[in-house]
Amino acid sequence: MSVEPLQTTTVPYGELVPVTVHFDDLDALGMLHNSRYPLLAERAWAEYWHEQGFGFDGDWAAAGDMCNVIKEMHVSYERSVTRPGHYAAHLWVERLGRTGLTYGFRLCSADGAETYARGHRVLVRIDAQTLRPTPWSDRARAIAGRLLRPETSDAGTEADAA
Protein backbone atom coordinates (compact mmCIF):
# COMPACT_ATOMS: atom_id res chain seq x y z
CA MET A 1 0.00 0.00 0.00
CA SER A 2 1.41 3.36 -1.00
CA VAL A 3 0.72 6.39 1.16
CA GLU A 4 0.80 9.69 -0.67
CA PRO A 5 1.11 12.88 1.38
CA LEU A 6 -2.12 14.87 1.22
CA GLN A 7 -2.09 18.03 -0.83
CA THR A 8 -2.99 21.06 1.26
CA THR A 9 -2.08 24.65 1.78
CA THR A 10 -2.85 24.66 5.51
CA VAL A 11 0.38 22.96 6.62
CA PRO A 12 3.46 25.17 6.29
CA TYR A 13 5.95 22.44 7.28
CA GLY A 14 6.10 18.65 7.67
CA GLU A 15 3.81 16.17 5.94
CA LEU A 16 0.15 15.22 6.14
CA VAL A 17 -0.29 11.45 6.06
CA PRO A 18 -3.80 9.98 5.64
CA VAL A 19 -5.21 7.96 8.54
CA THR A 20 -8.56 6.24 8.91
CA VAL A 21 -10.70 6.10 12.01
CA HIS A 22 -12.87 2.97 12.02
CA PHE A 23 -16.12 2.41 13.91
CA ASP A 24 -14.39 0.02 16.32
CA ASP A 25 -11.87 2.75 17.25
CA LEU A 26 -14.68 4.61 19.02
CA ASP A 27 -15.40 4.08 22.72
CA ALA A 28 -18.77 3.49 24.41
CA LEU A 29 -19.51 7.23 24.24
CA GLY A 30 -18.96 7.29 20.47
CA MET A 31 -15.63 9.14 20.70
CA LEU A 32 -12.23 8.04 19.45
CA HIS A 33 -10.68 6.16 22.36
CA ASN A 34 -7.80 8.11 23.94
CA SER A 35 -5.30 5.32 23.16
CA ARG A 36 -6.09 5.53 19.44
CA TYR A 37 -4.76 9.06 18.94
CA PRO A 38 -1.09 8.14 19.53
CA LEU A 39 -1.64 4.82 17.74
CA LEU A 40 -2.82 6.65 14.61
CA ALA A 41 0.23 8.94 14.80
CA GLU A 42 2.53 5.94 15.25
CA ARG A 43 1.02 4.17 12.25
CA ALA A 44 1.37 7.31 10.14
CA TRP A 45 5.06 7.61 11.10
CA ALA A 46 5.60 3.93 10.27
CA GLU A 47 3.99 4.43 6.85
CA TYR A 48 6.02 7.57 6.22
CA TRP A 49 9.35 5.85 6.99
CA HIS A 50 8.32 2.76 5.02
CA GLU A 51 7.68 4.98 1.99
CA GLN A 52 11.20 6.36 2.46
CA GLY A 53 12.63 2.83 2.22
CA PHE A 54 12.98 2.02 5.93
CA GLY A 55 11.41 -1.04 7.46
CA PHE A 56 11.70 -3.86 9.95
CA ASP A 57 11.50 -7.50 8.90
CA GLY A 58 12.15 -9.10 12.29
CA ASP A 59 15.95 -8.90 12.30
CA TRP A 60 17.01 -6.27 14.84
CA ALA A 61 20.69 -6.54 13.85
CA ALA A 62 19.74 -5.52 10.29
CA ALA A 63 17.11 -2.96 11.33
CA GLY A 64 19.54 -0.03 11.40
CA ASP A 65 17.70 3.20 12.09
CA MET A 66 14.47 1.32 12.79
CA CYS A 67 16.10 -0.07 15.93
CA ASN A 68 14.97 2.67 18.28
CA VAL A 69 13.06 3.10 21.51
CA ILE A 70 10.61 5.69 22.72
CA LYS A 71 11.97 7.71 25.61
CA GLU A 72 9.01 10.05 26.02
CA MET A 73 5.49 10.46 24.66
CA HIS A 74 3.11 13.35 25.24
CA VAL A 75 -0.40 13.81 23.87
CA SER A 76 -2.74 16.74 24.40
CA TYR A 77 -6.36 16.00 23.52
CA GLU A 78 -8.01 19.10 22.15
CA ARG A 79 -11.20 18.00 20.48
CA SER A 80 -13.10 14.71 20.24
CA VAL A 81 -13.27 12.70 17.05
CA THR A 82 -16.86 11.51 17.05
CA ARG A 83 -17.20 9.62 13.80
CA PRO A 84 -15.34 7.15 11.64
CA GLY A 85 -13.79 8.48 8.47
CA HIS A 86 -10.75 9.92 6.80
CA TYR A 87 -8.42 12.13 8.80
CA ALA A 88 -4.72 12.94 8.69
CA ALA A 89 -1.65 12.92 10.87
CA HIS A 90 0.46 16.04 10.47
CA LEU A 91 4.04 14.92 11.08
CA TRP A 92 7.22 16.92 11.60
CA VAL A 93 10.57 16.81 13.38
CA GLU A 94 11.07 19.22 16.27
CA ARG A 95 14.64 18.29 17.13
CA LEU A 96 17.24 16.14 15.42
CA GLY A 97 20.16 15.15 17.62
CA ARG A 98 23.05 12.74 17.18
CA THR A 99 21.20 9.75 18.70
CA GLY A 100 17.82 11.26 19.58
CA LEU A 101 14.95 12.61 17.56
CA THR A 102 11.83 14.48 18.70
CA TYR A 103 8.82 14.04 16.45
CA GLY A 104 5.84 16.35 16.57
CA PHE A 105 2.40 15.31 15.41
CA ARG A 106 -1.20 16.42 15.18
CA LEU A 107 -4.20 14.25 14.50
CA CYS A 108 -6.28 16.51 12.30
CA SER A 109 -8.93 16.76 9.64
CA ALA A 110 -7.91 15.35 6.26
CA ASP A 111 -7.07 18.84 4.99
CA GLY A 112 -5.07 19.76 8.09
CA ALA A 113 -7.38 22.61 9.08
CA GLU A 114 -8.86 21.20 12.33
CA THR A 115 -6.79 19.78 15.19
CA TYR A 116 -8.09 16.97 17.40
CA ALA A 117 -4.92 16.13 19.31
CA ARG A 118 -1.27 17.11 19.24
CA GLY A 119 1.85 15.79 20.82
CA HIS A 120 5.41 14.67 20.51
CA ARG A 121 7.57 11.65 21.12
CA VAL A 122 11.26 11.35 21.71
CA LEU A 123 13.07 8.44 20.06
CA VAL A 124 16.57 7.19 20.73
CA ARG A 125 18.34 5.07 18.14
CA ILE A 126 20.01 2.11 19.79
CA ASP A 127 22.55 -0.50 18.80
CA ALA A 128 20.83 -3.89 18.53
CA GLN A 129 23.69 -5.70 20.30
CA THR A 130 24.51 -3.34 23.16
CA LEU A 131 21.12 -1.60 23.50
CA ARG A 132 23.05 1.64 23.96
CA PRO A 133 22.38 4.87 22.03
CA THR A 134 24.04 5.02 18.63
CA PRO A 135 24.02 7.73 15.92
CA TRP A 136 21.39 7.95 13.21
CA SER A 137 22.60 7.12 9.70
CA ASP A 138 23.33 9.97 7.30
CA ARG A 139 20.38 8.82 5.16
CA ALA A 140 17.91 8.92 8.07
CA ARG A 141 19.27 12.31 9.16
CA ALA A 142 18.78 13.71 5.65
CA ILE A 143 15.15 12.50 5.49
CA ALA A 144 14.36 13.69 9.02
CA GLY A 145 16.03 17.02 8.22
CA ARG A 146 13.48 17.64 5.46
CA LEU A 147 10.74 17.50 8.11
CA LEU A 148 12.37 19.89 10.58
CA ARG A 149 9.91 22.48 11.81
CA PRO A 150 11.19 25.96 11.07
CA GLU A 151 12.08 28.09 14.09
CA THR A 152 9.68 30.79 12.91
CA SER A 153 6.47 29.63 11.26
CA ASP A 154 3.34 31.41 10.12
CA ALA A 155 1.63 31.89 13.49
CA GLY A 156 -1.74 32.35 11.81
CA THR A 157 -2.15 28.73 10.76
CA GLU A 158 -4.02 26.10 12.73
CA ALA A 159 -0.90 23.94 12.61
CA ASP A 160 0.96 26.43 14.79
CA ALA A 161 -1.81 27.38 17.20
CA ALA A 162 -0.97 26.36 20.75
Disulfide bonds with the S-S distance in Angstrom:
none
